[in-house]
């Protein structure tokens, strides 16, 4: 048995959760994929995958084996690049996961431009607002916005500040009125992002004063783009980010709400498995994104350029 080849097959099955899909990508029949997996399990003396007619999932042993398996495969590719001069070119699959809003609004364009520089790469971008485990799901890089509840087994690098802003359409403000304080949000329709770690508690600060409001979530979604569209339609006040709302704030399609109050400042962060040696292609992508978004990300730079400093209380200097 070619153990390295079997490990490659296992990693692909673990990523796709399918023998058939892994086989199609690797040019193998489903039966051959299954044979390699069974041989690998026999060699390791442990069952790596649960099989059923509907899905394939990792066993506890499979979850433990996946990260070092991926690391070994990457080291093998690195060794080949040392011998093969063409190996210095960034090449091969690059699996990235990002939130839907940021992935669609910014990362897709950046990744396309990065790929043009490195035509031998075959990137795949998976957008989902769930906090997926990059090790378990086989991602080379995961982009997170805001809180990171568990970083065990992960390394991280800050890409950019992620500034929150409350927004509403001029039509909504004309119809319902502009709240004068955080407490007045209780009388408003609030559009709530369901993945906020503090639930429906919105936190504010001003000149050392702290305020927390348990808002009435009249409309909830796990997707920031959905909430943004609802705000544009005049449904209510949305807790958004400047990377998503900047263009509408500039053209007046949305207006900032409670601009004198600051929202918590979060980070846009790149995460990758700590147990895995950082490959040149992942390192190159992270460096590329850092150059793209630091010291001031382009969405905040546009706001600052238009206003001369801060825009309607959105603090761009923090």
C-alpha positions in Angstrom: 0.0 0.0 0.0 1.2 3.5 -0.9 0.5 5.0 2.5 1.0 8.6 1.4 -1.5 8.2 -1.4 -4.0 6.6 1.0 -3.5 9.5 3.3 -4.3 11.9 0.5 -7.4 10.0 -0.3 -8.5 10.0 3.3 -7.9 13.8 3.6 -10.1 14.3 0.5 -12.9 12.1 1.8 -12.7 13.9 5.1 -13.0 17.2 3.4 -15.9 16.3 1.0 -17.6 13.8 3.4 -18.1 11.6 0.4 -16.3 8.6 -1.1 -17.8 9.3 -4.6 -17.0 13.0 -4.6 -13.4 12.3 -3.4 -13.0 9.7 -6.1 -14.2 12.0 -8.9 -11.7 14.7 -7.8 -8.9 12.1 -7.6 -9.8 10.2 -10.7 -10.6 7.0 -8.8 -13.7 4.8 -8.6 -15.7 4.8 -5.4 -14.7 1.2 -4.8 -11.0 2.1 -5.1 -11.4 4.9 -2.7 -13.0 2.6 -0.2 -10.3 0.0 -0.7 -7.5 2.5 0.1 -9.4 3.8 3.2 -9.8 0.2 4.5 -6.1 -0.5 3.9 -5.1 2.7 5.8 -7.4 1.8 8.7 -6.0 -1.7 8.8 -2.5 -0.3 8.9 -3.3 2.1 11.6 -5.4 -0.3 13.6 -8.2 2.2 14.0 -11.4 3.1 12.2 -11.2 6.6 10.7 -14.6 7.0 9.1 -18.2 6.2 9.8 -20.0 5.1 6.6 -23.7 5.2 6.0 -25.9 5.4 2.9 -26.5 9.1 3.5 -23.2 10.5 4.8 -19.6 9.9 5.8 -18.3 11.4 9.0 -15.0 11.2 11.0 -14.7 9.0 14.0 -12.9 10.3 17.1 -9.7 8.6 15.8 -10.3 10.1 12.4 -10.6 13.6 13.9 -7.4 13.1 15.8 -5.6 11.8 12.7 -6.7 14.4 10.2 -4.5 17.3 11.3 -1.2 15.4 11.3 -2.3 13.7 8.1 -2.7 17.1 6.4 0.6 18.2 7.9 2.4 15.2 6.5 0.9 15.7 3.0 2.0 19.3 3.0 5.6 18.4 4.1 5.7 15.8 1.3 4.7 18.6 -1.2 7.4 20.9 0.3 10.0 18.1 -0.1 9.1 17.7 -3.7 9.4 21.5 -4.3 12.9 21.5 -2.9 14.0 19.0 -5.6 11.8 20.4 -8.4 12.6 24.0 -9.3 9.1 24.4 -10.6 7.9 23.5 -7.1 8.8 27.1 -6.0 5.7 28.3 -7.8 2.6 28.3 -5.6 0.4 25.5 -6.8 -2.3 23.0 -5.8 -5.5 23.3 -3.9 -6.2 26.1 -1.4 -9.3 25.7 0.7 -10.6 28.9 2.4 -13.8 29.5 4.5 -15.2 32.9 5.3 -18.4 34.5 6.4 -20.9 35.1 3.7 -20.9 38.9 3.9 -17.2 39.4 3.9 -16.5 36.6 1.5 -18.9 38.1 -1.0 -18.2 41.7 -0.5 -14.4 41.6 -0.3 -12.6 38.3 -0.1 -13.9 36.9 -3.5 -12.3 39.8 -5.4 -9.0 39.7 -3.4 -8.8 35.9 -3.9 -9.4 36.3 -7.7 -6.6 38.8 -7.9 -4.3 36.6 -5.8 -5.1 33.6 -8.1 -4.1 35.6 -11.2 -0.7 36.1 -9.7 -0.4 32.3 -9.1 -2.2 30.5 -11.9 -1.1 27.0 -10.7 -3.3 27.4 -7.6 -6.7 25.9 -7.5 -8.5 27.8 -4.7 -11.9 27.0 -3.4 -13.9 29.5 -1.3 -16.6 28.2 1.1 -18.8 31.0 2.5 -20.8 30.2 5.6 -21.7 32.2 8.7 -21.3 29.2 10.9 -18.2 29.0 13.1 -16.7 25.9 11.4 -13.7 24.1 12.8 -11.0 24.5 10.1 -9.2 21.3 11.3 -12.3 19.1 11.3 -13.5 20.5 7.9 -10.1 20.5 6.2 -9.7 24.2 5.5 -6.3 25.6 4.9 -7.5 29.0 6.1 -10.5 30.3 7.9 -11.5 34.0 8.1 -13.5 35.0 11.1 -15.2 38.3 11.9 -15.6 39.2 15.6 -15.4 36.9 18.5 -13.5 33.6 18.4 -14.9 31.4 21.1 -12.3 28.6 20.9 -8.8 28.8 19.4 -7.4 25.6 20.8 -5.3 24.0 18.1 -5.4 27.1 16.0 -3.0 29.9 15.2 -4.3 33.3 14.2 -3.3 36.6 12.6 -5.1 39.8 12.6 -6.0 41.1 9.2 -8.0 44.3 9.9 -10.2 46.1 12.3 -13.9 45.2 12.0 -15.9 48.2 13.1 -19.6 48.0 13.9 -22.2 50.6 12.9 -25.9 50.9 13.4 -27.7 51.7 10.2 -31.2 52.4 8.9 -32.7 53.7 5.7 -33.8 57.3 5.5 -37.4 56.0 4.9 -37.4 54.1 8.2 -36.1 57.1 10.1 -38.7 59.4 8.5 -41.4 56.9 9.4 -40.4 55.9 13.0 -37.9 58.5 14.0 -34.2 58.6 15.0 -33.5 57.1 18.5 -31.7 59.6 20.8 -30.1 57.1 23.1 -29.5 53.3 23.3 -32.5 52.9 25.5 -34.8 54.2 22.8 -33.9 51.3 20.7 -36.5 49.4 22.7 -39.1 51.2 20.7 -37.6 50.2 17.4 -37.6 47.3 15.0 -34.0 45.9 15.3 -32.5 43.6 12.7 -30.4 41.0 14.6 -27.5 38.8 13.5 -28.2 35.5 15.2 -24.5 34.6 15.5 -23.6 37.4 17.8 -22.0 35.8 20.9 -24.0 38.0 23.3 -27.4 37.2 21.8 -29.7 40.2 21.5 -27.6 42.3 23.9 -26.1 45.4 22.1 -23.3 47.2 23.9 -22.5 50.9 23.7 -19.9 53.2 25.2 -19.4 57.0 25.2 -16.8 59.0 27.2 -16.3 56.2 29.6 -20.0 55.5 30.0 -21.1 51.9 29.3 -24.6 50.9 28.2 -26.2 47.6 27.3 -29.6 47.2 25.7 -31.5 44.0 25.2 -33.1 44.9 21.9 -36.3 43.6 20.4 -35.2 41.5 17.5 -38.1 42.0 15.0 -36.2 40.3 12.2 -33.3 37.8 12.7 -31.0 36.1 10.3 -27.7 34.2 10.4 -26.5 36.1 7.2 -25.4 39.7 7.3 -26.3 40.3 3.6 -29.9 39.3 4.4 -30.0 41.8 7.2 -28.4 44.5 5.1 -31.0 44.0 2.4 -33.8 44.2 5.0 -32.4 47.5 6.3 -32.2 48.9 2.7 -35.9 48.1 2.4 -36.7 50.1 5.5 -37.5 47.2 7.8 -35.5 48.4 10.8 -32.2 49.3 12.4 -29.4 46.8 11.6 -26.2 46.1 13.6 -23.8 46.1 10.6 -20.1 46.5 9.9 -18.4 49.3 7.9 -17.0 46.7 5.4 -20.6 45.9 4.4 -22.3 49.3 4.9 -19.7 51.7 3.7 -21.0 52.4 0.2 -24.6 52.9 1.4 -23.4 55.2 4.1 -21.5 57.3 1.5 -24.4 57.6 -0.9 -27.0 58.1 1.8 -29.0 54.9 1.1 -28.3 54.2 4.8 -27.7 56.6 7.6 -25.8 55.9 10.8 -27.9 55.5 14.0 -26.6 56.7 17.4 -23.4 57.9 15.8 -22.1 59.5 19.1 -22.1 56.0 20.7 -19.3 53.5 20.0 -19.9 49.8 19.4 -17.3 47.2 20.4 -14.4 47.0 18.1 -13.7 43.5 16.7 -11.1 42.1 14.4 -11.1 40.4 11.1 -8.9 37.4 11.7 -7.2 34.6 9.7 -7.1 31.2 11.5 -5.2 28.1 10.5 -4.3 24.8 12.3 -1.4 25.3 14.7 -0.3 21.7 14.4 0.3 22.2 10.7 3.5 23.8 9.3 2.2 26.9 7.5 2.6 26.2 3.8 4.0 28.8 1.4 0.7 29.3 -0.4 -1.2 29.9 2.9 1.5 32.2 4.1 1.5 34.1 0.8 -2.3 34.5 0.9 -2.3 35.8 4.5 0.5 38.3 3.6 -1.5 39.4 0.6 -4.6 40.0 2.7 -2.6 41.9 5.3 -1.2 44.2 2.6 -4.8 44.6 1.3 -6.4 45.5 4.6 -3.7 47.2 6.7 -3.1 49.7 8.1 -6.5 51.1 7.2 -8.9 48.7 5.2 -10.2 50.2 1.9 -13.8 50.4 3.1 -12.8 52.5 6.1 -10.3 54.5 3.9 -13.2 55.4 1.6 -15.3 56.6 4.5 -12.4 58.6 5.9 -11.6 60.1 2.5 -15.1 61.2 2.0 -15.6 62.8 5.4 -12.1 64.0 6.1 -12.0 62.2 9.5 -14.7 60.1 11.0 -18.0 59.6 9.2 -21.1 60.3 11.3 -19.5 59.1 14.4 -18.1 55.8 13.0 -14.7 55.9 14.7 -12.0 55.3 12.1 -9.0 56.3 14.2 -9.2 53.5 16.8 
